[in-house]
Amino acid sequence: MADVKLDEPEVLWEPDESSLTQSALARFWAEAEKRSGQQFRDYEALHHWSVSSRDEFWKLVVEFLDIKSHGEIANVVGAGTDDRSKPELVNVVWFEGMSLCVAENLLQNRSDKTAIASYREDLSLWRSLSFKELYAEVNAASGYCREVLELKCGDIVAALMPHVSDTIIMMLAVNSLGCVWTACSPDFGTIAVLDRFSQVRPKVLIVTDGYIYKGRNVDVNEKNKEIIDSLPSVEHVILIPFTGQSHPNADENQHERIEFKELTSYNPKVDLDSAFVRVPSDHPLYIMYSSGTTGKPKSIVQGWGVFVNQIKEHALHMDIRSDSSVFFYTTIGWMMWNWSLVALGRGAKLVVFDGAAILPKDPTVLFRLAGLESVTHFGASAGFLTALEVMGADVAGVFRRDGKQLANKKIRAVMVTGSVSSAANFRFVKSSLGGTVQYVSMSGGSDINSCFALGCPTKKVVVEQLQCVGLGEDVSVFNELGEDVREETGELVCKNAIPAMPLCFWDDDGFKAYSSAYFHRFPGIWTHGDYAEITKENGLIIRGRSDCTLNPGGVRMGSSDFYSVLEDMEEISDCAVVGQSWEGDERILLFVVLKTSAKHVDDALQKKIRSELRGRLSPRHVPAMIMSVTDIPYTFNGKKAEMSVKKLVEGKPIGNIAALRNPESIDALSLVRDRWSS
């Protein structure tokens, strides 16, 4: 028996000859060598060139990927600075002299090939659109918004919609006018929606009548009415029916619901090809939202630099091309929705789905969808894969019949993000789908609407490791002293400006909140809030969040949403909510201080708390465990010390307990240790 080298990494996938020589990355690599006059022996050498020769790299990205724009690039980085002597990397204007429209880039294909296949939860086809049909409907909707609603460049449009093709049409129509898109999933409660949309004051609100989850039609018409009545900035409401629930045609403020079919049947005076609004990179494209850990969610303003970074990732890192079929399980409020739409810009088919990822009688519904649409790039969260494995779901059986492999098993890559991928997730995909499927673990965030670490078609896949850091991104890991470290855990940082970094936070005077969020820990260095390790294979392992953001199932959420609901409950005097690493994912723990002398949260109160959080926020906000304690820790300046609670439940040293105003609270929490440990 041959000796086993215990320190050898476990390799699950290796690139074939086609990936090494014919992938977009391989061709880009060859062009970079030609332009630079250098030879790059491996990916790391190419990456070093991409950050050390910034201008040459980003110009080549724009040219190589045929990004459609207006004007010549005068400076890759213009006004502003990324000088590290400054306290932050803000006010940077990318691609000075160049303007573009993202919608124009995503609508370049006008063929009869399928662009979007949109499915309901029961796998009934909602709609299928060719690229030609997609352009026609965006053209009509854009014309209606421009000529009837009189939307202007810079106006904000908010959507409260399921993930269906019609939502994508509206995003493209909005963007074609230079308007700003922002969105929430319709399962968000009223408070959660208003905490976000009320900050940015949208002019138009796009709503649906309901959504379907685990076979149940959820009517949102009354919630829509409450939200509209609470947003005085809204002048027009567009309704996209999905479930057929009856709905009032107008609210108290007499907002007439404009039916979606009115927009898509409109005959505009000017064709969209002559009307695309091209804007500079510092013009807002999207408004995303932070988790709201320390208050209301921060409104993150992003320009089209995120699109340049995203299409770089689709083409060079994911090898998505015109013959690809791309699916990612997401809601429209998660950044992966924005990210996945870029597949259209590669000429790929985009497969979309709205509903539960795992149905009680059909845990493999998403993989059945992948078979129906010959999906090549399948995306979901690590928590989804963990759940399937725990259930013993027969994913391999989806692609077999009579013991034979079915021809429609086309999956080349499984893209995973959200929660941290465990070793079990990597192995489950290989055992279920075979060794020819590349496991692409990705890590980034809503902040940049893209990735800091992701896949590479020319590198091996090693268990637990993200294959590489992104081209053009000087990503590193710092120890407590701000020094680069390898093969040890530290803070994930990015040491250079990249096009995907936010323009600003909404209503953030002087970039104060923006600077504090990302550049406070290490001045001049973007600190992402992840614990990570760079391995000897030059891969990356994410160890978890280094802040208090809750991240169950890959959906980021903050504690303030919970508190806004729980503080209204007469039975509760105080509370703290934290995330706990659990079985390869994260679960939510809620600690409450009761106003009565009761030592436990009885069944009736448990039910009430869960019902309130589900109804006013979302089903995702329901905690896994609710425990009664006598005290919650606070800092001397009056802030809840959530990180101390999180460290306690994770079994990590809390640090300086003397810095707490009430250090005895840690003992109070420890009394229920047996609950969260089981």
C-alpha positions in Angstrom: 0.0 0.0 0.0 1.4 3.4 -1.0 2.2 5.9 1.7 -0.4 8.6 2.2 0.8 12.1 2.5 -1.4 13.6 5.2 -0.5 17.1 4.3 -1.5 16.8 0.7 -4.6 18.8 -0.2 -7.7 16.9 -1.2 -8.3 17.8 -4.9 -11.9 17.3 -6.1 -11.7 18.8 -9.6 -9.0 19.5 -12.2 -9.3 21.6 -15.4 -9.4 19.7 -18.6 -7.5 20.7 -21.7 -10.4 22.9 -23.0 -10.4 24.9 -19.8 -6.7 25.4 -19.9 -6.6 26.5 -23.5 -10.0 27.6 -24.7 -11.7 29.3 -21.7 -12.1 33.0 -21.8 -9.5 33.3 -19.0 -7.0 31.3 -21.1 -7.5 33.6 -24.1 -7.4 36.7 -21.9 -4.2 35.4 -20.3 -2.6 35.0 -23.7 -3.7 38.5 -24.7 -2.3 40.0 -21.4 1.0 38.3 -22.1 1.1 39.7 -25.6 0.2 43.3 -24.4 2.6 43.3 -21.5 5.5 41.5 -23.1 5.6 39.1 -20.0 5.1 35.4 -19.4 2.8 34.5 -16.6 3.7 31.1 -15.3 0.6 30.6 -13.2 -2.6 32.4 -12.2 -0.9 34.2 -9.3 1.5 35.8 -11.7 -1.4 37.0 -13.9 -3.1 38.3 -10.8 0.0 40.2 -9.7 0.1 41.9 -13.1 -3.6 42.7 -12.9 -3.1 44.7 -9.7 0.4 46.1 -10.4 -0.5 47.3 -13.9 -4.0 48.5 -13.1 -4.6 50.8 -16.1 -3.5 48.2 -18.6 -5.5 45.5 -16.9 -8.8 47.3 -16.8 -8.5 48.7 -20.3 -7.9 45.2 -21.5 -11.0 44.0 -19.6 -13.2 46.6 -21.3 -11.8 45.8 -24.8 -11.6 42.0 -24.4 -15.1 41.6 -23.1 -16.5 44.0 -25.8 -18.1 46.3 -23.2 -20.3 48.7 -25.2 -19.6 52.3 -24.2 -19.4 55.8 -25.4 -16.2 57.9 -25.4 -12.6 57.1 -24.8 -11.0 56.3 -21.5 -8.9 59.3 -20.6 -7.9 57.9 -17.2 -8.8 54.5 -15.7 -8.9 56.3 -12.3 -9.8 59.9 -12.6 -11.1 62.4 -10.0 -10.6 61.3 -6.4 -7.8 59.2 -5.1 -6.8 55.7 -4.0 -3.6 57.1 -2.4 -3.1 54.9 0.7 -1.9 57.9 2.7 -5.5 59.0 2.7 -7.9 57.6 5.3 -10.2 56.0 2.8 -10.6 54.9 -0.8 -13.6 57.1 -1.6 -14.7 59.6 -4.4 -12.8 57.6 -7.0 -14.1 58.1 -10.6 -13.4 55.1 -12.7 -13.0 55.1 -16.5 -13.0 58.9 -16.8 -14.2 59.9 -20.2 -16.2 56.8 -20.8 -20.0 56.5 -20.3 -22.2 53.4 -20.7 -25.7 52.0 -20.1 -25.8 48.5 -18.4 -29.1 47.7 -20.0 -27.6 48.4 -23.5 -24.9 45.9 -22.7 -27.3 43.2 -21.5 -29.5 43.6 -24.5 -26.9 43.4 -27.3 -28.1 40.0 -28.4 -31.3 40.3 -30.5 -31.6 36.6 -31.7 -34.4 34.1 -31.4 -32.4 32.2 -28.8 -34.0 31.9 -25.4 -32.8 34.7 -23.1 -35.0 34.1 -20.0 -36.9 31.0 -18.9 -38.9 31.9 -15.8 -40.5 29.2 -13.6 -43.0 29.0 -10.7 -42.4 26.8 -7.7 -44.3 23.9 -9.2 -42.0 24.0 -12.2 -44.7 25.4 -14.4 -43.2 27.8 -16.9 -44.2 31.4 -16.1 -42.7 32.9 -19.2 -40.0 32.2 -21.8 -38.5 35.1 -23.8 -36.1 35.1 -26.6 -33.5 37.8 -26.7 -35.5 39.5 -29.5 -38.7 39.4 -27.4 -36.8 40.6 -24.3 -35.6 43.7 -26.2 -39.1 44.4 -27.6 -40.7 44.3 -24.1 -37.9 46.4 -22.5 -38.2 48.8 -25.5 -42.0 49.2 -24.8 -41.7 49.5 -21.0 -38.8 52.0 -21.3 -40.8 54.1 -23.7 -43.9 54.1 -21.4 -41.7 55.1 -18.4 -40.1 57.9 -20.4 -43.0 59.2 -22.4 -46.0 58.6 -20.1 -44.6 58.5 -16.6 -42.0 61.1 -17.6 -39.2 59.4 -15.6 -35.9 61.2 -15.8 -32.3 60.2 -15.4 -31.6 59.9 -11.7 -35.1 59.1 -10.6 -35.4 56.2 -8.1 -37.6 53.2 -8.8 -38.2 50.6 -6.1 -39.4 47.1 -6.6 -41.2 44.7 -4.2 -41.3 41.7 -6.4 -40.7 38.0 -6.8 -37.9 36.7 -9.0 -39.7 36.5 -12.3 -38.9 37.6 -15.9 -41.1 40.6 -15.6 -39.0 42.0 -12.8 -35.9 41.8 -15.0 -37.7 43.5 -17.8 -38.5 46.4 -15.5 -35.0 46.7 -14.1 -33.6 46.9 -17.7 -36.3 49.5 -18.6 -35.5 51.6 -15.6 -31.7 51.4 -16.2 -32.1 52.2 -19.9 -33.3 55.7 -18.7 -30.5 56.3 -16.3 -32.8 55.8 -13.4 -31.7 54.1 -10.1 -33.0 50.6 -9.2 -33.6 49.4 -5.6 -35.4 46.3 -4.5 -36.7 44.1 -1.7 -38.2 40.6 -1.7 -42.0 40.6 -1.2 -41.7 38.4 1.9 -40.1 41.3 3.8 -42.5 42.8 6.3 -43.7 46.4 6.3 -41.2 47.6 8.8 -38.2 46.0 7.0 -39.4 47.5 3.6 -40.0 51.0 5.0 -36.7 51.0 6.8 -35.1 50.7 3.4 -37.3 52.5 0.9 -38.2 55.5 3.1 -34.5 56.5 3.1 -34.2 56.8 -0.7 -37.7 58.2 -1.4 -38.6 56.3 -4.7 -40.7 58.0 -7.3 -42.1 54.7 -8.7 -43.0 51.5 -6.8 -43.3 48.2 -8.6 -45.4 45.6 -6.7 -46.9 42.2 -7.2 -50.2 40.8 -5.8 -48.5 37.9 -4.0 -45.9 35.2 -4.1 -45.9 31.4 -3.7 -44.0 29.6 -1.0 -44.2 25.9 -0.3 -47.4 25.6 -2.2 -49.1 28.5 -0.4 -50.3 31.7 -2.2 -49.3 34.6 0.0 -51.4 37.7 -0.6 -49.4 40.9 -0.2 -52.0 43.5 -1.3 -52.8 44.8 2.1 -49.1 45.1 2.9 -48.5 46.9 -0.4 -51.2 49.4 0.5 -49.7 50.1 3.9 -46.2 50.6 2.3 -47.5 52.9 -0.4 -49.4 55.0 2.1 -46.2 55.4 4.1 -44.1 56.5 1.1 -45.2 60.0 0.2 -42.5 60.2 -2.5 -44.3 57.6 -4.7 -46.1 59.1 -7.6 -46.8 55.9 -9.6 -47.4 52.3 -8.7 -46.9 49.5 -11.3 -48.6 46.2 -10.6 -47.1 42.9 -12.0 -49.7 40.1 -11.2 -48.2 36.8 -10.2 -50.7 34.8 -8.1 -54.0 36.2 -9.4 -55.0 37.4 -5.9 -57.6 40.1 -6.0 -56.3 43.6 -5.4 -57.7 47.1 -4.8 -57.1 49.3 -7.9 -56.2 52.4 -5.8 -55.2 53.3 -2.3 -56.2 56.2 -0.1 -53.8 58.5 -1.9 -55.3 57.5 -5.2 -52.3 55.8 -6.7 -53.8 54.1 -9.7 -52.2 50.7 -10.3 -50.6 50.6 -13.7 -50.8 47.1 -15.1 -47.6 45.7 -16.4 -49.2 44.8 -19.7 -49.9 48.5 -20.3 -46.2 49.0 -20.3 -45.2 46.1 -22.5 -47.9 46.8 -25.1 -47.0 50.4 -25.4 -45.7 51.7 -28.8 -43.0 54.2 -28.0 -42.3 57.2 -30.2 -38.5 56.6 -30.1 -36.9 53.2 -30.3 -34.7 52.3 -27.4 -31.6 51.9 -29.5 -31.7 55.7 -30.0 -32.7 56.4 -26.4 -30.3 54.5 -24.1 -29.1 56.9 -21.5 -25.3 56.4 -21.1 -23.9 57.8 -17.9 -20.4 58.2 -16.3 -19.3 55.6 -13.7 -20.1 57.9 -10.7 -23.8 58.0 -11.7 -25.9 55.7 -9.4 -27.0 52.4 -10.8 -28.3 50.4 -7.8 -29.1 51.1 -4.2 -28.4 48.0 -2.1 -28.8 47.8 1.7 -26.6 46.8 4.5 -27.9 44.4 7.2 -28.7 47.1 9.7 -26.7 45.8 12.6 -26.2 49.1 14.3 -29.3 50.9 13.2 -31.4 51.2 10.1 -29.9 49.5 7.0 -27.4 51.6 5.3 -28.3 52.5 1.7 -25.3 51.5 -0.5 -25.1 53.5 -3.7 -23.3 51.7 -6.6 -22.4 52.8 -10.1 -21.8 50.8 -13.2 -18.4 49.8 -12.0 -20.1 46.9 -10.4 -21.2 45.7 -13.9 -17.6 45.9 -15.2 -16.5 43.8 -12.3 -19.4 41.3 -12.6 -18.9 40.7 -16.3 -15.2 40.1 -15.6 -16.3 37.5 -13.1 -18.8 35.9 -15.4 -16.4 35.6 -18.3 -13.0 35.1 -16.8 -13.7 33.4 -13.5 -16.9 31.4 -14.3 -16.4 30.8 -18.0 -20.0 31.8 -18.8 -20.4 32.1 -22.5 -23.1 32.2 -25.2 -23.8 28.5 -25.0 -24.2 28.6 -21.2 -27.5 28.2 -19.2 -27.2 30.0 -15.9 -29.3 29.5 -12.8 -28.9 31.0 -9.3 -31.4 30.6 -6.5 -32.0 34.0 -5.1 -34.6 36.7 -4.3 -34.4 40.1 -5.9 -33.2 41.7 -2.7 -30.0 39.7 -2.6 -27.0 40.8 -4.6 -26.8 37.5 -6.4 -29.9 38.6 -8.3 -28.1 41.7 -9.7 -25.0 39.5 -10.3 -26.8 36.8 -12.1 -28.5 39.1 -14.6 -25.1 39.8 -16.2 -25.3 36.4 -17.8 -27.5 38.1 -20.4 -24.5 40.2 -21.4 -22.6 37.1 -22.2 -25.4 35.9 -24.5 -26.2 33.1 -22.0 -29.7 31.8 -21.2 -30.9 32.9 -17.7 -33.1 30.5 -15.8 -35.1 32.1 -13.0 -37.3 30.5 -10.3 -39.5 31.9 -7.5 -40.5 29.7 -4.6 -39.0 27.4 -2.0 -35.7 25.8 -2.7 -36.7 22.6 -0.9 -40.2 21.4 -1.0 -41.5 18.8 1.5 -42.3 16.3 -1.2 -39.6 17.4 -3.7 -36.3 18.4 -2.1 -34.5 18.2 -5.5 -36.9 20.6 -7.3 -34.0 23.0 -8.3 -32.0 20.2 -9.8 -35.0 19.0 -11.7 -35.2 22.5 -13.1 -31.6 22.3 -14.0 -32.3 19.2 -16.0 -35.3 20.8 -17.7 -33.3 23.8 -18.9 -29.9 22.1 -19.4 -28.3 24.4 -16.8 -24.5 24.6 -17.1 -23.9 26.9 -14.1 -26.0 26.1 -11.1 -26.0 28.5 -8.1 -27.3 28.3 -4.5 -26.2 28.7 -0.9 -24.0 26.3 1.0 -26.9 25.9 3.5 -29.0 24.6 0.7 -26.5 21.9 0.0 -26.2 21.0 3.7 -29.9 20.6 4.0 -30.1 18.3 1.0 -27.3 16.1 2.4 -28.9 15.9 5.8 -32.2 14.9 4.2 -30.5 12.2 2.1 -31.8 13.8 -1.1 -31.0 11.8 -4.2 -29.6 14.5 -6.4 -27.8 12.0 -8.6 -31.1 10.3 -9.3 -32.5 13.4 -10.9 -30.1 12.8 -13.8 -30.6 9.0 -14.1 -33.2 6.9 -15.7 -33.1 3.1 -15.8 -29.6 3.3 -14.4 -28.4 5.5 -17.2 -27.0 9.0 -17.2 -29.4 11.4 -18.8 -28.3 13.6 -21.7 -29.7 16.8 -20.1 -27.2 16.7 -17.2 -25.2 19.6 -18.5 -24.0 21.1 -15.2 -20.3 22.2 -15.5 -20.1 24.3 -12.3 -21.9 24.6 -9.0 -21.6 28.2 -7.8 -22.0 28.5 -4.0 -22.0 31.6 -1.8 -23.9 33.1 1.1 -22.9 31.0 4.1 -19.4 29.4 4.3 -18.9 26.2 2.3 -17.9 23.2 4.5 -15.8 20.3 3.3 -19.0 18.2 3.3 -20.5 20.6 0.8 -17.6 20.1 -1.6 -17.8 16.3 -1.3 -21.5 16.2 -1.6 -21.5 17.9 -4.9 -18.8 15.6 -6.2 -20.6 12.4 -5.0 -23.9 13.7 -6.4 -22.9 15.2 -9.7 -19.5 13.6 -10.5 -15.9 14.7 -10.6 -16.3 16.7 -13.9 -18.4 19.4 -12.1 -16.4 22.3 -10.8 -17.3 23.4 -7.2 -17.0 27.2 -7.3 -17.1 28.7 -3.8 -17.6 32.5 -3.9 -17.2 35.2 -1.3 -18.1 38.9 -1.6 -21.1 40.9 -0.6 -23.8 43.4 -1.2 -21.3 46.1 -0.5 -19.5 45.4 -3.8 -22.2 43.5 -5.6 -19.5 41.0 -6.7 -16.7 38.9 -5.3 -13.4 39.2 -3.6 -12.7 35.5 -4.1 -14.2 33.0 -6.5 -13.6 30.4 -9.2 -10.8 29.9 -11.7 -11.2 27.6 -14.8 -7.5 26.9 -14.9 -6.8 25.9 -11.3 -7.6 22.8 -9.3 -10.5 22.7 -6.7 -9.2 21.9 -3.3 -11.7 21.0 -0.5 -12.8 24.0 1.6 -10.9 26.5 -0.5 -12.1 29.2 -2.8 -9.8 28.8 -5.8 -8.5 32.3 -6.2 -8.9 36.0 -5.4 -10.4 38.2 -8.1 -8.3 39.6 -10.9 -7.6 43.3 -10.4 -8.3 43.0 -6.6 -5.4 43.3 -4.2 -7.0 41.0 -1.7 -5.0 39.9 1.4 -5.4 38.8 5.0 -4.1 41.0 7.8 -3.3 40.1 11.4 -4.1 42.3 14.3 -1.1 44.6 13.5 -2.2 45.1 9.9 0.5 42.9 8.5 0.0 40.5 5.6 -0.2 36.9 6.8 -0.5 33.5 5.0 -1.7 30.2 6.4 -3.2 31.8 9.4 -6.6 33.4 10.1 -7.0 37.1 10.0 -9.1 39.9 8.5 -9.9 39.8 4.8 -8.9 43.1 3.3 -8.6 44.7 -0.2 -5.6 47.0 -0.5 -6.6 48.8 -3.7 -9.6 50.6 -5.1 -11.7 48.5 -7.5 -14.6 49.6 -9.8 -17.1 47.6 -7.7 -16.6 49.6 -4.5 -19.6 51.8 -3.6 -19.9 55.4 -4.7 -21.2 56.3 -1.3 -23.9 55.7 1.3 -27.1 57.6 0.7 -27.3 60.9 2.6 -23.8 60.3 4.0 -22.4 63.8 4.5 -18.6 63.7 3.8 -18.4 59.9 3.4 -18.4 59.6 7.3 -20.5 56.5 7.6 -18.8 54.9 4.5 -15.3 55.5 5.9 -16.3 54.1 9.2 -17.9 51.0 7.7 -14.9 49.9 5.7 -11.8 51.9 6.5 -11.8 52.4 10.2 -9.9 49.2 11.2 -7.0 49.8 8.9 -6.9 53.3 7.5 -6.8 53.3 3.7 -7.5 49.6 3.5 -11.0 48.1 2.8 -11.8 45.7 5.7 -14.6 43.4 4.7 -15.6 41.9 8.0 -14.7 38.3 7.2 -12.2 36.1 9.0 -10.2 34.3 6.3 -6.9 32.4 5.5 -4.8 32.3 2.4 -3.5 28.8 1.9 -0.3 27.4 0.6 -2.1 26.6 -2.6 -3.0 30.3 -2.9 -6.6 29.5 -2.3 -8.8 31.2 0.3 -10.7 29.7 3.3 -13.5 31.9 4.8 -13.7 31.3 8.5 -16.9 33.3 9.1 -18.0 36.9 9.8 -15.8 39.0 12.0 -18.6 41.4 12.8 -22.1 40.9 14.3 -24.0 40.5 11.0 -26.4 37.6 11.0 -26.0 35.4 8.0 -28.4 32.3 8.1 -28.6 30.5 4.8 -26.5 33.2 3.1 -29.0 36.0 3.7 -27.5 38.9 5.6 -29.6 40.6 8.2 -29.0 42.9 11.1 -30.2 42.9 14.7 -32.0 46.3 14.5 -34.8 44.7 12.3 -35.5 42.2 15.1 -35.4 44.9 17.8 -37.9 47.1 16.0 -40.4 44.3 16.4 -39.5 42.9 19.8 -39.3 46.2 21.6 -43.0 46.7 20.8 -44.0 43.5 22.6 -45.3 44.1 26.1 -43.9 40.9 27.5 -40.2 41.8 26.7 -38.1 44.4 28.4 -34.8 43.7 26.6 -33.3 41.3 24.1 -30.2 40.4 22.0 -30.0 38.4 18.8 -26.9 36.7 17.4 -25.9 34.2 14.9 -24.3 30.8 15.9 -22.3 28.6 13.6 -24.2 25.4 13.4 -24.0 22.3 11.2 -22.2 24.1 8.4 -24.5 27.1 8.4 -25.6 29.7 10.9 -28.7 29.7 13.1 -30.3 32.6 14.9 -30.4 32.7 18.7 -32.7 35.1 20.5 -32.1 36.0 24.2 -35.0 37.9 25.9 -35.4 39.5 29.3 -39.0 39.1 30.3 -41.0 41.8 32.2 -42.4 39.1 34.5 -40.5 36.9 36.9 -41.0 33.9 34.6 -37.8 31.9 34.1 -38.7 30.5 30.7 -40.5 31.6 27.5 -43.7 29.5 27.5 -45.1 28.0 24.4 -47.7 30.8 23.9 -45.0 33.5 24.0 -42.7 31.5 21.8 -45.5 31.3 19.2 -46.2 35.0 19.5 -42.6 36.0 19.0 -42.2 33.8 16.0 -45.4 35.0 14.5 -44.5 38.7 15.0 -41.1 38.3 13.4 -42.4 36.2 10.5 -45.3 38.6 9.8 -43.6 41.9 10.3 -40.1 41.0 8.9 -39.9 37.7 7.0 -39.8 33.9 7.6 -36.0 34.2 7.5 -36.0 36.3 10.7 -37.6 33.5 12.8 -35.0 32.4 15.4 -33.9 28.8 15.8 -34.0 29.2 19.6 -35.6 31.6 22.1 -34.1 31.7 25.6 -35.0 33.7 28.6 -32.2 35.4 30.5 -32.1 38.0 33.3 -29.7 40.5 31.7 -28.2 41.6 28.4 -24.6 43.0 28.2 -24.0 46.6 27.3 -21.0 48.8 26.7 -20.3 51.9 28.8 -21.7 54.1 26.0 -25.0 52.3 26.1 -24.7 49.9 23.1 -25.7 46.2 23.3 -22.5 44.2 23.3 -23.7 41.6 20.7 -20.2 40.6 19.8 -19.7 39.5 23.4 -22.8 37.4 23.2 -21.8 35.9 19.9 -18.3 35.0 21.2 -19.8 33.4 24.2 -22.1 31.1 22.2 -19.3 30.3 19.8 -17.0 29.3 22.7 -14.5 32.0 22.0 -12.8 34.3 24.5 -14.9 37.4 25.1 -11.9 39.5 25.7 -12.1 42.5 28.0 -15.2 41.9 30.1 -14.3 44.9 32.2 -15.3 47.0 29.2 -18.9 46.0 29.8 -21.1 48.2 31.8 -22.7 45.1 33.4 -20.1 42.2 33.2 -22.4 40.1 35.4 -24.7 39.7 32.4 -22.2 37.2 30.9 -22.9 34.9 33.9 -26.6 35.3 33.3 -26.2 34.2 29.7 -24.0 31.3 30.7 -26.9 29.9 32.8 -28.6 28.8 29.6 -25.5 27.4 27.9 -27.0 23.9 27.9 -29.7 25.2 25.6 -27.6 26.6 22.8 -25.0 23.8 23.0 -27.5 21.1 22.2 
